[in-house]
Amino acid sequence: MLLERLAQARAVLRPPPSLNLWEWADEYRYLSPEASSKPGRWKTSMVEVARGPMEAVTDPTVHTVTMMCCTQLLKTELILNTIGYYAHQDPAPMVVMLPTVHMGETFSKDRIDPMFRDSPKLRGILPPKRARDGGNTLLHKQFPGGHLTIVGANAPGDLAMRPVRIVLCDEIDKYPGSAGDEGDPPTLLGERAATFWNWKQILTCSPTLEPTPDGRGSRIAISYAQSDMRIFVPACPHCGERNEMLWSSVRWPEGRPQEALYHCPSCEQPWSELERRRAIKAARHLPNYGWIATAPFEGHAGFKVSKLASPWEPVSKLAKKFVKAQRSQELLKVFINTQLAETWKDKGEAPDWQRLYNRREDYPRNVVPAGGLLLFAGVDVQRGSGKDGGWLDVLVLAEGRNRERWVIDHRQFLGDTSDENAKDSPWRKLDAMLEEVWPHAHAGVCMQISALGIDSGDQTAVVYRWAQRHSSMRVRVLKGANMAVLVGAAKPVQSDRQGKKSRRGVKLFMVGQNLIKAELYADLRRELPGPDDPMPTGFLHFPQLDDEFFRQLTGEQLVSRLVKGRLVSAWEPTRLRVEALDDAVYARAAAYLHGVDRYTEEHWLAVEESLGISRKADSTKSAAYSGTQHANGAGEQQPERRRSRYWDRER
């Protein structure tokens, strides 16, 4: 016992170490096989952009280090190196905060324990795990002169602990807005270090939403804005000029992202992949290892770096990711945040309904244009009692390659929506629509609705009973929610009048309506291209619909509010009626569940084959249907049409 106390006393009285963090890591840190593709001794030269942030951690003039960084580059290793350094060289009480306690346990087991096991100088610091005093558990580790505690931002009680000198906060944009009723988790934890003159706080994360003037938005971006805002600026191998590596300097030939190269903003010369990696590596010989501060330094060092400075991921791979991200607003947001380490700004304003009204096209309603290959419908249920007290609002969309869509029709089935069996019930009209056959612009081809999405937020029991009459693959029961995915997993719901649940009965899908509306409004902002230009991804075409439809479609705007200390964004209506917008959301969810987002060219060719469409015959237009019979009108003759074998097979 006496020897142990003497050892602790020596650790406290030990003079400050002479090594900085990157020097210590090169000398003593070993990467574990569980966490690295190249286990063995750490080499800062392998990830040169880490040298500046690592030196700032052990700089006595720096009290806070903010690392706003892309994913899979250096955030986690910066925290691990800091833990190892202070446990070995400068023992101190430390705390690591993760978004949840569970994530903290996983981080301890998968990253911290292997580091202490595989780094020889750290191997004997922690007591045996089976020691009676519990000095080495998943969430608390003691060593001579200090200790390490792992906490979750979602557990307020864990933040009210003894003072700590080193505060490490990872993934801070994923923390809850408040630790219970106590306030912002990183701020609370930072106050634990206030009693130490040589305290240190490290904050790391990829950014999310752009901060607002009132201080809301991405935590890491706000922290970076309060720092000296350092950027990584390697020297051009051609002209020697130094510039921040931005995505606007990446270029590639049309349609060939695999040939993408970074270009110097000063001399416009392209960098080969070898030149890019050499320029990053050579930054070690530049002042401050290639980092330049863009704001005054007041003890807070901030670093921002994107995947363009990664030694492992080539620019061509990033360009391919960027091209794929164009498919949806949410994918693009993820790319901007996680690959470029830039904040995302939501465009909350609704598109101008008048502009959409003015760009209507002359294709006929209820005839599928040449590019349309699948039909989807969205249904919004409006409550009412009595014959004219309610209605079913229906939007029918045709979808083709590249998420190009055409509005085929917008309908209202009036009547009492509370009784699906009434003689004049609007539900019977919806039944008939599912059996309806739509002519295609290609002569002799016709289609049926592939999938229909219906809202169950109103007349829930009626919707369940009606849906049970139809194939669960064709009729999708939906309910809007604020989710991080377009559509959630299915769950069985009540499927009969007794309220019983059955796996073979109706399944309910929760829909991320905020994401779908953001995607839709981004699509609605796209301009109609010129005759020789490609159609933009997600472009939506409209026939000659009335102005009320467009007012409904653009009848909401994105509003961000602070709820219990957390920024929450939601779409709120700007007018009383927005059924067309809701219909579009449910039709998009139905298409997503049908698998359209995963369709390749092979899938689309198979759909065309099943419809009997020849790619060479796309000049055939809807004029051939002047004598056809349809639900909204009748002709004297109805020529024989080829019904979609694709739908027959799905059915």
C-alpha positions as CSV (number, residue, x, y, z in Angstrom):
1,M,0.0,0.0,0.0
2,L,2.8,2.4,0.9
3,L,4.7,1.6,-2.3
4,E,1.5,2.3,-4.3
5,R,1.1,5.7,-2.7
6,L,4.7,6.5,-3.3
7,A,4.3,5.7,-7.0
8,Q,1.3,7.9,-7.2
9,A,3.1,10.7,-5.5
10,R,6.0,10.4,-7.9
11,A,3.6,10.5,-10.8
12,V,2.1,13.8,-9.5
13,L,5.5,15.4,-8.9
14,R,6.9,14.2,-12.2
15,P,8.1,17.1,-14.4
16,P,6.2,17.9,-17.6
17,P,7.1,15.6,-20.5
18,S,9.4,16.8,-23.2
19,L,7.6,15.0,-26.0
20,N,4.6,16.5,-27.8
21,L,1.7,14.3,-28.8
22,W,2.8,13.3,-32.3
23,E,6.3,12.6,-31.1
24,W,5.0,10.4,-28.3
25,A,2.6,8.6,-30.7
26,D,5.5,7.9,-33.2
27,E,7.5,6.5,-30.3
28,Y,5.1,4.6,-28.2
29,R,1.7,4.1,-29.8
30,Y,0.8,0.9,-31.5
31,L,-2.3,0.3,-33.7
32,S,-4.4,-2.8,-32.9
33,P,-5.5,-5.3,-35.5
34,E,-9.2,-4.9,-34.5
35,A,-9.1,-1.3,-35.5
36,S,-6.6,-0.9,-38.3
37,S,-5.9,-2.5,-41.7
38,K,-2.2,-1.9,-40.9
39,P,-1.6,-2.8,-37.3
40,G,1.7,-2.0,-35.7
41,R,3.6,1.2,-34.8
42,W,1.8,4.5,-35.3
43,K,3.3,6.7,-38.0
44,T,2.1,10.3,-38.1
45,S,3.7,10.6,-41.5
46,M,1.0,8.2,-42.8
47,V,-1.7,10.8,-42.1
48,E,0.2,14.1,-42.2
49,V,-2.8,16.3,-41.6
50,A,-2.9,14.9,-38.0
51,R,0.5,16.5,-37.1
52,G,-0.9,20.0,-36.5
53,P,-3.9,19.0,-34.4
54,M,-1.8,16.5,-32.4
55,E,0.8,19.2,-31.5
56,A,-2.0,21.6,-30.5
57,V,-3.2,19.1,-27.9
58,T,0.1,19.3,-26.0
59,D,0.7,23.0,-26.7
60,P,0.6,24.7,-23.2
61,T,-0.9,27.9,-24.8
62,V,-3.9,25.9,-26.1
63,H,-6.8,25.0,-23.8
64,T,-9.4,23.9,-26.4
65,V,-8.9,21.9,-29.6
66,T,-11.8,21.7,-32.1
67,M,-11.5,19.1,-34.9
68,M,-14.2,19.6,-37.6
69,C,-13.2,16.8,-39.9
70,C,-14.5,14.3,-42.5
71,T,-15.2,10.8,-41.4
72,Q,-12.5,8.1,-41.3
73,L,-9.5,10.4,-41.2
74,L,-8.2,11.3,-37.7
75,K,-10.9,12.2,-35.2
76,T,-11.0,9.0,-33.2
77,E,-7.2,8.4,-33.4
78,L,-6.7,12.0,-32.0
79,I,-8.7,11.1,-29.0
80,L,-7.0,7.7,-28.5
81,N,-3.5,9.2,-28.8
82,T,-4.5,11.9,-26.2
83,I,-5.7,9.2,-23.8
84,G,-2.5,7.2,-24.2
85,Y,-0.2,10.2,-23.9
86,Y,-1.7,11.5,-20.7
87,A,-1.9,8.1,-19.1
88,H,1.8,7.4,-19.9
89,Q,3.5,10.8,-19.9
90,D,1.4,13.3,-17.9
91,P,-1.1,11.4,-15.7
92,A,-4.3,13.3,-15.1
93,P,-8.0,12.6,-14.5
94,M,-9.7,12.3,-17.9
95,V,-13.2,11.8,-19.2
96,V,-14.4,10.7,-22.6
97,M,-17.9,11.5,-23.7
98,L,-19.8,9.7,-26.4
99,P,-23.4,10.3,-27.5
100,T,-24.7,7.4,-25.5
101,V,-23.5,5.1,-22.7
102,H,-23.8,2.1,-25.1
103,M,-21.5,3.8,-27.6
104,G,-19.1,4.6,-24.7
105,E,-19.0,0.9,-23.7
106,T,-18.3,-0.1,-27.3
107,F,-15.6,2.5,-27.7
108,S,-14.0,1.3,-24.5
109,K,-14.1,-2.4,-25.4
110,D,-13.2,-2.1,-29.1
111,R,-10.7,0.8,-29.1
112,I,-9.4,1.8,-25.7
113,D,-8.7,-1.7,-24.2
114,P,-6.9,-2.9,-27.4
115,M,-4.7,0.2,-27.4
116,F,-3.5,-0.4,-23.8
117,R,-3.0,-4.1,-24.6
118,D,-0.9,-3.6,-27.8
119,S,1.2,-0.5,-26.9
120,P,4.1,-1.9,-24.8
121,K,4.5,1.3,-22.7
122,L,0.8,1.3,-21.8
123,R,0.4,-2.5,-21.2
124,G,1.1,-2.5,-17.5
125,I,-0.5,0.8,-16.6
126,L,-4.1,-0.4,-15.9
127,P,-4.8,-2.9,-13.1
128,P,-6.0,-6.4,-14.0
129,K,-9.7,-6.4,-15.0
130,R,-10.5,-8.9,-12.3
131,A,-9.0,-6.8,-9.5
132,R,-11.3,-6.5,-6.5
133,D,-11.1,-2.7,-6.3
134,G,-12.8,-2.4,-9.8
135,G,-10.0,-0.2,-11.1
136,N,-10.4,-1.4,-14.7
137,T,-14.0,-1.6,-15.8
138,L,-15.6,-0.8,-19.2
139,L,-16.5,2.8,-18.0
140,H,-13.8,3.5,-15.5
141,K,-10.0,2.9,-15.6
142,Q,-7.5,3.9,-13.0
143,F,-3.8,4.3,-13.4
144,P,-1.0,5.9,-11.2
145,G,-1.7,9.6,-11.0
146,G,-5.0,9.6,-12.7
147,H,-8.0,7.9,-14.2
148,L,-10.2,7.6,-17.3
149,T,-14.0,7.7,-17.1
150,I,-16.2,7.1,-20.1
151,V,-19.7,8.7,-20.1
152,G,-22.7,9.0,-22.3
153,A,-24.2,12.5,-23.2
154,N,-27.6,10.9,-22.7
155,A,-27.0,10.1,-19.0
156,P,-27.1,13.4,-17.0
157,G,-26.1,11.8,-13.7
158,D,-22.7,10.7,-15.2
159,L,-21.8,14.4,-15.8
160,A,-22.0,15.3,-12.1
161,M,-18.7,13.8,-11.2
162,R,-15.4,14.7,-9.6
163,P,-13.3,17.4,-11.4
164,V,-11.3,16.3,-14.4
165,R,-8.4,17.9,-16.2
166,I,-8.7,16.4,-19.7
167,V,-12.1,16.5,-21.4
168,L,-12.5,14.6,-24.6
169,C,-15.9,14.9,-26.5
170,D,-16.4,12.8,-29.6
171,E,-19.3,13.1,-32.1
172,I,-20.7,16.1,-30.4
173,D,-23.3,16.9,-33.1
174,K,-25.0,13.6,-32.1
175,Y,-25.4,14.7,-28.4
176,P,-28.9,15.5,-27.1
177,G,-29.8,19.1,-26.8
178,S,-29.6,19.0,-23.0
179,A,-28.4,16.5,-20.4
180,G,-31.8,16.2,-18.8
181,D,-32.7,19.6,-17.4
182,E,-29.1,20.5,-16.7
183,G,-28.0,22.0,-20.0
184,D,-25.6,21.5,-22.9
185,P,-23.5,18.3,-22.3
186,P,-20.1,19.6,-23.6
187,T,-20.5,22.8,-21.6
188,L,-21.4,20.9,-18.4
189,L,-18.4,18.6,-18.9
190,G,-16.1,21.5,-19.6
191,E,-17.0,23.0,-16.3
192,R,-15.6,19.9,-14.6
193,A,-12.2,21.0,-15.7
194,A,-12.4,24.6,-14.4
195,T,-10.4,23.9,-11.2
196,F,-7.3,22.9,-13.2
197,W,-4.9,25.7,-14.4
198,N,-3.7,23.4,-17.2
199,W,-7.1,22.0,-18.3
200,K,-7.6,20.8,-21.8
201,Q,-10.8,20.1,-23.9
202,I,-10.9,18.3,-27.3
203,L,-14.1,18.4,-29.4
204,T,-14.4,16.3,-32.6
205,C,-17.1,15.6,-35.1
206,S,-18.2,16.0,-38.7
207,P,-20.5,19.0,-39.1
208,T,-24.2,18.9,-39.7
209,L,-26.6,21.9,-40.1
210,E,-25.2,25.4,-40.8
211,P,-25.3,27.5,-37.6
212,T,-28.0,30.1,-37.4
213,P,-27.5,33.7,-36.1
214,D,-29.1,32.8,-32.8
215,G,-26.6,30.1,-32.1
216,R,-28.5,27.0,-33.3
217,G,-27.1,24.3,-35.6
218,S,-24.0,22.2,-35.7
219,R,-22.2,22.2,-32.4
220,I,-18.8,21.4,-34.0
221,A,-19.3,24.2,-36.6
222,I,-20.1,26.7,-33.8
223,S,-17.1,25.6,-31.8
224,Y,-14.9,25.9,-34.9
225,A,-16.2,29.4,-35.6
226,Q,-15.1,30.4,-32.0
227,S,-11.5,29.2,-32.6
228,D,-8.7,30.5,-34.7
229,M,-10.2,28.5,-37.7
230,R,-7.1,26.8,-39.1
231,I,-7.3,25.3,-42.6
232,F,-4.9,22.9,-44.3
233,V,-3.1,24.5,-47.3
234,P,-0.4,22.3,-49.0
235,A,1.8,23.8,-51.7
236,C,1.1,23.2,-55.3
237,P,3.7,20.9,-56.9
238,H,3.5,23.0,-60.1
239,C,3.5,26.7,-59.0
240,G,4.2,26.5,-55.3
241,E,1.2,28.5,-54.3
242,R,-0.8,27.4,-51.2
243,N,-4.6,27.1,-51.2
244,E,-7.2,25.3,-49.1
245,M,-8.3,22.1,-50.9
246,L,-11.9,22.8,-51.8
247,W,-14.4,20.6,-53.8
248,S,-14.8,23.4,-56.4
249,S,-11.3,22.6,-57.6
250,V,-12.2,19.0,-58.5
251,R,-13.0,18.4,-62.2
252,W,-13.6,15.5,-64.5
253,P,-14.8,14.9,-68.1
254,E,-18.6,14.8,-68.6
255,G,-19.9,11.4,-67.4
256,R,-16.4,10.1,-66.3
257,P,-16.0,10.8,-62.6
258,Q,-13.4,8.0,-62.4
259,E,-11.0,10.4,-64.2
260,A,-11.5,13.2,-61.6
261,L,-8.5,15.2,-60.6
262,Y,-7.8,18.1,-58.2
263,H,-6.7,21.3,-59.9
264,C,-4.6,24.1,-58.3
265,P,-6.8,27.2,-57.9
266,S,-3.8,29.4,-58.7
267,C,-2.2,27.9,-61.8
268,E,-5.2,25.6,-62.9
269,Q,-2.8,22.7,-63.3
270,P,-4.3,19.2,-62.5
271,W,-2.6,17.2,-59.8
272,S,-2.1,13.5,-60.5
273,E,-3.0,11.3,-57.6
274,L,0.7,10.8,-56.8
275,E,1.3,14.5,-56.8
276,R,-1.7,15.1,-54.5
277,R,-0.4,12.6,-51.9
278,R,3.2,14.0,-52.2
279,A,1.9,17.5,-51.6
280,I,0.0,16.4,-48.5
281,K,3.1,14.6,-47.2
282,A,5.4,17.5,-47.9
283,A,3.2,19.8,-45.7
284,R,5.3,18.6,-42.8
285,H,8.1,20.9,-44.0
286,L,5.8,23.9,-44.2
287,P,5.3,26.3,-41.3
288,N,2.8,24.9,-38.8
289,Y,2.8,21.6,-40.8
290,G,0.7,23.2,-43.5
291,W,-2.0,24.7,-41.3
292,I,-2.9,28.4,-41.5
293,A,-5.1,30.2,-38.9
294,T,-7.7,32.5,-40.4
295,A,-8.9,34.1,-37.1
296,P,-7.1,35.5,-34.0
297,F,-5.8,32.9,-31.6
298,E,-7.1,33.2,-28.0
299,G,-6.3,29.8,-26.6
300,H,-8.7,27.9,-28.9
301,A,-7.2,26.0,-31.9
302,G,-9.7,24.9,-34.5
303,F,-9.0,22.6,-37.5
304,K,-11.1,21.8,-40.5
305,V,-10.1,19.2,-43.1
306,S,-11.9,17.2,-45.8
307,K,-11.3,13.9,-47.6
308,L,-9.4,15.8,-50.3
309,A,-6.5,15.7,-47.8
310,S,-6.9,12.0,-47.1
311,P,-3.8,9.8,-48.1
312,W,-6.1,6.8,-48.5
313,E,-9.1,7.9,-50.6
314,P,-8.4,9.0,-54.2
315,V,-10.2,12.0,-55.7
316,S,-11.8,9.8,-58.3
317,K,-13.5,7.8,-55.6
318,L,-14.9,11.0,-54.0
319,A,-16.2,12.1,-57.4
320,K,-18.0,8.8,-57.8
321,K,-19.6,9.3,-54.4
322,F,-20.6,12.8,-55.4
323,V,-22.3,11.6,-58.6
324,K,-24.3,9.0,-56.6
325,A,-25.2,11.7,-54.0
326,Q,-27.1,13.6,-56.7
327,R,-29.9,11.1,-56.5
328,S,-31.4,12.7,-53.5
329,Q,-31.1,15.8,-51.2
330,E,-30.4,13.6,-48.2
331,L,-27.5,11.7,-49.9
332,L,-26.0,15.1,-51.0
333,K,-26.3,16.3,-47.4
334,V,-24.4,13.3,-46.1
335,F,-21.7,13.8,-48.7
336,I,-21.2,17.5,-47.9
337,N,-21.1,16.8,-44.1
338,T,-19.1,13.6,-44.0
339,Q,-16.7,13.8,-47.0
340,L,-16.2,17.6,-47.3
341,A,-16.5,18.5,-43.6
342,E,-18.8,21.4,-44.6
343,T,-22.1,22.4,-43.0
344,W,-25.4,21.9,-44.8
345,K,-28.0,24.7,-45.1
346,D,-31.6,23.6,-45.4
347,K,-33.5,25.6,-48.0
348,G,-36.7,26.0,-46.0
349,E,-38.6,28.2,-48.4
350,A,-41.2,26.5,-50.5
351,P,-40.8,26.6,-54.3
352,D,-42.8,29.3,-56.1
353,W,-46.1,27.8,-57.1
354,Q,-46.5,30.4,-59.9
355,R,-43.3,29.3,-61.6
356,L,-44.4,25.6,-61.5
357,Y,-47.8,26.6,-62.8
358,N,-46.2,28.5,-65.7
359,R,-44.0,25.6,-66.8
360,R,-46.9,23.2,-67.2
361,E,-46.6,21.0,-70.3
362,D,-49.1,19.9,-72.9
363,Y,-49.1,16.2,-72.5
364,P,-52.6,14.8,-71.9
365,R,-53.8,13.8,-68.4
366,N,-54.3,10.0,-67.8
367,V,-51.9,9.0,-70.6
368,V,-48.5,7.9,-69.5
369,P,-45.7,9.7,-71.4
370,A,-43.0,7.8,-73.2
371,G,-40.5,8.0,-70.4
372,G,-42.9,6.7,-67.7
373,L,-42.4,3.1,-66.9
374,L,-44.1,2.5,-63.5
375,L,-47.2,4.1,-62.0
376,F,-47.4,5.0,-58.3
377,A,-50.2,6.7,-56.3
378,G,-50.4,8.6,-53.1
379,V,-53.7,8.9,-51.1
380,D,-54.6,11.3,-48.3
381,V,-57.7,10.6,-46.3
382,Q,-59.9,13.5,-45.3
383,R,-62.4,12.9,-42.5
384,G,-66.1,13.6,-42.9
385,S,-69.5,12.3,-42.1
386,G,-72.3,12.2,-44.5
387,K,-72.2,11.9,-48.3
388,D,-70.2,15.0,-49.0
389,G,-68.4,15.3,-45.7
390,G,-65.1,13.9,-46.7
391,W,-63.0,12.7,-49.6
392,L,-60.0,10.7,-50.7
393,D,-57.4,12.8,-52.3
394,V,-55.3,10.9,-54.9
395,L,-52.2,11.7,-56.9
396,V,-51.0,9.4,-59.7
397,L,-47.4,9.6,-60.8
398,A,-45.4,7.9,-63.5
399,E,-41.8,7.2,-62.8
400,G,-38.9,6.5,-65.1
401,R,-35.1,6.5,-65.2
402,N,-33.1,8.9,-63.0
403,R,-36.2,9.5,-60.8
404,E,-37.9,11.5,-63.6
405,R,-41.6,11.7,-62.9
406,W,-44.8,12.9,-64.5
407,V,-48.0,13.8,-62.8
408,I,-50.7,11.7,-64.5
409,D,-53.8,12.8,-62.6
410,H,-55.0,14.5,-59.4
411,R,-58.4,13.2,-58.3
412,Q,-60.8,13.6,-55.4
413,F,-63.3,10.8,-54.5
414,L,-66.0,12.6,-52.5
415,G,-68.1,10.9,-49.8
416,D,-68.2,9.5,-46.3
417,T,-64.7,8.1,-45.6
418,S,-65.8,6.5,-42.3
419,D,-67.5,3.5,-43.9
420,E,-65.6,1.5,-46.5
421,N,-68.6,-0.7,-47.4
422,A,-71.2,2.0,-48.1
423,K,-72.7,1.8,-51.6
424,D,-71.5,5.3,-52.6
425,S,-68.3,5.1,-50.5
426,P,-65.2,6.8,-52.0
427,W,-63.3,3.6,-51.0
428,R,-65.2,1.8,-53.8
429,K,-64.0,4.4,-56.3
430,L,-60.4,3.8,-55.0
431,D,-61.0,0.0,-55.5
432,A,-62.0,0.8,-59.1
433,M,-58.9,2.9,-59.7
434,L,-56.6,0.1,-58.7
435,E,-58.2,-2.0,-61.5
436,E,-58.0,0.9,-63.9
437,V,-55.8,0.6,-67.0
438,W,-53.9,3.6,-68.3
439,P,-52.8,3.9,-71.9
440,H,-49.1,4.6,-72.6
441,A,-47.7,6.9,-75.3
442,H,-46.4,3.8,-77.0
443,A,-49.2,2.5,-79.1
444,G,-50.7,-0.8,-77.9
445,V,-49.2,-0.5,-74.4
446,C,-51.2,0.1,-71.2
447,M,-50.3,0.0,-67.5
448,Q,-51.8,-0.3,-64.0
449,I,-50.7,1.2,-60.7
450,S,-47.7,-0.8,-59.4
451,A,-48.0,0.4,-55.8
452,L,-50.2,2.8,-53.8
453,G,-49.3,4.5,-50.6
454,I,-52.1,5.6,-48.3
455,D,-52.0,7.7,-45.1
456,S,-53.4,6.0,-42.0
457,G,-53.3,9.1,-39.7
458,D,-57.1,9.6,-40.2
459,Q,-59.8,7.0,-40.2
460,T,-57.1,4.5,-39.2
461,A,-59.3,1.5,-38.6
462,V,-61.1,2.0,-41.9
463,V,-57.7,2.3,-43.8
464,Y,-56.5,-1.0,-42.2
465,R,-59.7,-2.8,-43.2
466,W,-59.6,-1.4,-46.7
467,A,-55.9,-2.3,-47.2
468,Q,-56.5,-5.8,-46.0
469,R,-58.6,-6.4,-49.2
470,H,-55.6,-5.8,-51.4
471,S,-52.1,-7.2,-51.9
472,S,-49.7,-6.0,-49.2
473,M,-47.1,-5.5,-51.9
474,R,-49.4,-3.2,-53.9
475,V,-51.1,-1.2,-51.1
476,R,-48.8,0.2,-48.6
477,V,-50.2,1.6,-45.3
478,L,-48.2,4.6,-44.2
479,K,-47.9,7.1,-41.3
480,G,-45.8,10.3,-41.3
481,A,-43.1,10.7,-38.7
482,N,-39.9,12.7,-38.1
483,M,-37.3,10.1,-39.0
484,A,-33.7,9.9,-40.3
485,V,-34.7,7.5,-43.1
486,L,-37.2,7.8,-46.0
487,V,-39.2,4.8,-44.8
488,G,-38.9,2.7,-41.7
489,A,-39.3,-1.0,-41.2
490,A,-42.8,-2.6,-41.3
491,K,-44.7,-3.6,-38.2
492,P,-48.0,-5.6,-38.0
493,V,-51.0,-3.5,-37.0
494,Q,-54.7,-4.1,-36.3
495,S,-56.2,-5.9,-39.2
496,D,-59.8,-6.7,-38.2
497,R,-62.7,-5.2,-36.3
498,Q,-61.6,-7.0,-33.1
499,G,-58.3,-5.2,-33.2
500,K,-56.2,-8.3,-33.5
501,K,-52.7,-8.1,-35.0
502,S,-51.5,-10.6,-37.5
503,R,-48.2,-11.0,-39.3
504,R,-50.2,-11.9,-42.4
505,G,-52.4,-8.9,-41.9
506,V,-51.8,-5.2,-42.6
507,K,-48.3,-3.8,-42.0
508,L,-47.7,-0.2,-41.2
509,F,-44.7,1.7,-42.5
510,M,-43.5,4.9,-40.8
511,V,-42.5,7.6,-43.3
512,G,-39.7,10.2,-42.9
513,Q,-41.9,12.9,-44.2
514,N,-39.4,15.7,-43.5
515,L,-36.8,14.0,-45.6
516,I,-39.2,13.3,-48.5
517,K,-40.6,16.9,-48.5
518,A,-37.0,18.3,-48.5
519,E,-36.2,16.0,-51.4
520,L,-39.4,16.9,-53.3
521,Y,-38.9,20.7,-52.8
522,A,-35.3,20.4,-54.1
523,D,-36.7,18.5,-57.2
524,L,-39.3,21.2,-57.7
525,R,-36.6,23.9,-57.8
526,R,-34.9,22.3,-60.8
527,E,-35.3,24.1,-64.1
528,L,-36.5,22.6,-67.3
529,P,-33.3,22.0,-69.4
530,G,-32.7,23.0,-73.0
531,P,-33.6,20.7,-75.9
532,D,-30.0,19.3,-76.0
533,D,-29.3,19.1,-72.3
534,P,-29.9,16.1,-70.1
535,M,-32.9,16.0,-67.8
536,P,-32.0,16.8,-64.2
537,T,-32.3,14.0,-61.6
538,G,-35.7,13.9,-60.0
539,F,-37.3,16.4,-62.4
540,L,-41.1,16.5,-62.1
541,H,-43.4,17.2,-65.1
542,F,-46.9,18.6,-64.8
543,P,-49.9,18.5,-67.2
544,Q,-52.5,21.4,-67.4
545,L,-53.6,21.3,-63.8
546,D,-55.3,24.2,-62.0
547,D,-53.5,26.7,-59.8
548,E,-55.0,25.1,-56.6
549,F,-53.0,22.0,-57.1
550,F,-49.7,23.9,-57.2
551,R,-50.7,26.0,-54.2
552,Q,-51.3,22.8,-52.3
553,L,-48.1,21.2,-53.5
554,T,-46.0,24.1,-52.2
555,G,-48.1,24.8,-49.2
556,E,-45.5,24.1,-46.4
557,Q,-42.1,25.5,-45.4
558,L,-39.3,24.2,-43.2
559,V,-39.2,25.8,-39.8
560,S,-36.4,25.2,-37.2
561,R,-37.3,25.5,-33.5
562,L,-35.4,24.9,-30.2
563,V,-37.2,22.2,-28.3
564,K,-35.8,21.3,-24.9
565,G,-32.4,22.7,-25.9
566,R,-32.3,20.8,-29.2
567,L,-32.7,22.2,-32.7
568,V,-35.7,20.5,-34.3
569,S,-36.7,21.1,-37.9
570,A,-40.2,20.4,-39.2
571,W,-42.4,21.3,-42.2
572,E,-45.3,23.5,-41.3
573,P,-48.3,24.5,-43.5
574,T,-48.6,28.0,-44.8
575,R,-52.2,27.4,-45.9
576,L,-55.2,25.3,-44.8
577,R,-55.1,22.7,-47.6
578,V,-52.0,20.8,-48.6
579,E,-53.4,17.4,-49.8
580,A,-51.4,17.4,-53.0
581,L,-48.2,17.7,-51.1
582,D,-49.2,14.8,-48.8
583,D,-50.2,12.7,-51.8
584,A,-46.8,13.3,-53.3
585,V,-45.1,12.2,-50.1
586,Y,-47.1,8.9,-50.0
587,A,-46.5,8.2,-53.7
588,R,-42.7,8.7,-53.1
589,A,-42.8,6.3,-50.2
590,A,-44.7,3.7,-52.2
591,A,-42.1,4.0,-55.0
592,Y,-39.3,3.6,-52.5
593,L,-40.8,0.5,-51.0
594,H,-41.3,-0.9,-54.5
595,G,-37.5,-0.7,-54.8
596,V,-37.2,2.0,-57.5
597,D,-34.2,3.7,-55.8
598,R,-32.2,0.4,-56.3
599,Y,-33.1,0.0,-60.0
600,T,-30.2,-0.3,-62.4
601,E,-30.4,0.0,-66.2
602,E,-31.0,-3.8,-66.3
603,H,-34.1,-3.4,-64.2
604,W,-35.5,-0.6,-66.4
605,L,-34.8,-2.7,-69.5
606,A,-36.7,-5.6,-67.9
607,V,-39.7,-3.3,-67.2
608,E,-39.7,-2.0,-70.8
609,E,-39.6,-5.6,-72.1
610,S,-42.5,-6.6,-69.8
611,L,-44.5,-3.6,-71.1
612,G,-43.7,-4.5,-74.7
613,I,-41.9,-1.2,-75.3
614,S,-39.2,-0.9,-78.0
615,R,-36.5,1.6,-77.4
616,K,-36.6,2.5,-81.1
617,A,-40.3,3.2,-81.1
618,D,-40.3,6.1,-78.6
619,S,-41.5,8.5,-81.3
620,T,-45.0,7.0,-81.0
621,K,-47.1,9.5,-79.0
622,S,-50.5,9.5,-77.3
623,A,-52.3,10.6,-80.5
624,A,-52.9,7.0,-81.2
625,Y,-55.4,6.9,-78.3
626,S,-58.1,9.2,-79.6
627,G,-60.6,6.3,-79.6
628,T,-59.6,4.6,-76.3
629,Q,-61.9,4.1,-73.3
630,H,-60.8,5.3,-69.9
631,A,-62.2,6.0,-66.5
632,N,-62.4,9.7,-67.2
633,G,-63.8,9.4,-70.7
634,A,-65.0,7.0,-73.4
635,G,-64.4,6.6,-77.1
636,E,-66.4,4.6,-79.6
637,Q,-63.6,2.0,-80.1
638,Q,-61.1,0.5,-77.8
639,P,-58.2,-1.2,-79.7
640,E,-56.6,-4.3,-78.2
641,R,-53.8,-3.3,-75.8
642,R,-50.9,-5.2,-74.4
643,R,-51.2,-5.3,-70.6
644,S,-48.0,-5.1,-68.5
645,R,-46.5,-8.6,-67.9
646,Y,-44.4,-6.8,-65.2
647,W,-47.5,-6.1,-63.2
648,D,-48.9,-9.6,-63.7
649,R,-45.6,-11.0,-62.4
650,E,-45.6,-8.8,-59.4
651,R,-49.2,-9.6,-58.6
